[in-house]
Amino acid sequence: GVQPQVPRGNPVFQEFCRMNLPTFEGQYEPTEASEWLFRMENVLEDLECTPAEKVTFATRFFRGAASNWW
């Protein structure tokens, strides 16, 4: 799918990237998926991201099957 572009100079995105979050590859293990989602939600809330930023930022960390699905 087409993902909205985030300006490289976006300070919220820069801070988000500094969090060193794991990527998500679409694992079938529910515990791993839940842990990734929980961690991602916490960081996005802490940074006070808008709903659009949450989608854009989180999907930048999709890899493999998750990226293909998106």
Kinemage of the C-alpha trace (Angstrom):
@kinemage 1
@onewidth
@group {chain A} dominant
@subgroup {mainchain}
@vectorlist {calphas} color= white
{ca gly a 1} P 0.000 0.000 0.000
{ca val a 2} L 0.905 3.630 -0.239
{ca gln a 3} L 2.199 5.096 2.986
{ca pro a 4} L 2.016 8.819 3.775
{ca gln a 5} L 5.377 10.522 3.656
{ca val a 6} L 6.793 11.857 6.907
{ca pro a 7} L 9.181 14.773 6.538
{ca arg a 8} L 12.670 13.776 7.612
{ca gly a 9} L 12.782 16.987 9.616
{ca asn a 10} L 9.711 15.993 11.646
{ca pro a 11} L 10.982 16.206 15.254
{ca val a 12} L 8.387 13.723 16.544
{ca phe a 13} L 9.449 11.147 13.945
{ca gln a 14} L 13.109 11.747 14.763
{ca glu a 15} L 12.403 11.123 18.458
{ca phe a 16} L 10.361 8.032 17.569
{ca cys a 17} L 13.286 6.614 15.578
{ca arg a 18} L 15.644 7.197 18.506
{ca met a 19} L 13.527 4.828 20.621
{ca asn a 20} L 15.212 1.866 18.903
{ca leu a 21} L 11.957 -0.059 18.534
{ca pro a 22} L 11.903 -3.559 17.065
{ca thr a 23} L 10.504 -4.239 13.630
{ca phe a 24} L 7.415 -6.393 13.163
{ca glu a 25} L 7.528 -9.145 10.563
{ca gly a 26} L 4.024 -10.528 10.950
{ca gln a 27} L 4.882 -13.319 13.363
{ca tyr a 28} L 2.197 -15.881 13.988
{ca glu a 29} L 3.131 -16.044 17.671
{ca pro a 30} L 0.389 -14.044 19.463
{ca thr a 31} L 2.633 -13.194 22.416
{ca glu a 32} L 5.286 -11.610 20.185
{ca ala a 33} L 2.685 -9.639 18.261
{ca ser a 34} L 1.016 -8.443 21.467
{ca glu a 35} L 4.329 -7.382 22.981
{ca trp a 36} L 5.299 -5.452 19.847
{ca leu a 37} L 1.915 -3.732 19.731
{ca phe a 38} L 2.000 -2.882 23.450
{ca arg a 39} L 5.470 -1.360 23.196
{ca met a 40} L 4.604 0.578 20.029
{ca glu a 41} L 1.379 1.953 21.547
{ca asn a 42} L 3.201 3.110 24.671
{ca val a 43} L 5.854 4.992 22.724
{ca leu a 44} L 3.305 6.586 20.391
{ca glu a 45} L 1.221 7.724 23.369
{ca asp a 46} L 4.280 9.053 25.226
{ca leu a 47} L 5.222 11.121 22.175
{ca glu a 48} L 1.620 12.405 21.907
{ca cys a 49} L 1.396 11.382 18.262
{ca thr a 50} L -1.667 12.206 16.217
{ca pro a 51} L -3.699 9.261 14.891
{ca ala a 52} L -2.177 9.774 11.416
{ca glu a 53} L 1.348 9.829 12.869
{ca lys a 54} L 0.653 6.620 14.791
{ca val a 55} L -0.249 4.761 11.599
{ca thr a 56} L 2.583 6.245 9.560
{ca phe a 57} L 5.261 5.752 12.202
{ca ala a 58} L 4.247 2.230 13.249
{ca thr a 59} L 3.964 0.916 9.695
{ca arg a 60} L 7.519 2.109 8.987
{ca phe a 61} L 8.579 -0.740 11.292
{ca phe a 62} L 6.761 -3.455 9.316
{ca arg a 63} L 9.030 -5.923 7.530
{ca gly a 64} L 8.503 -9.112 5.545
{ca ala a 65} L 4.961 -10.497 5.640
{ca ala a 66} L 3.676 -7.547 7.675
{ca ser a 67} L 4.988 -5.077 5.104
{ca asn a 68} L 3.536 -7.113 2.236
{ca trp a 69} L 0.177 -7.239 3.995
{ca trp a 70} L 0.118 -3.479 4.578
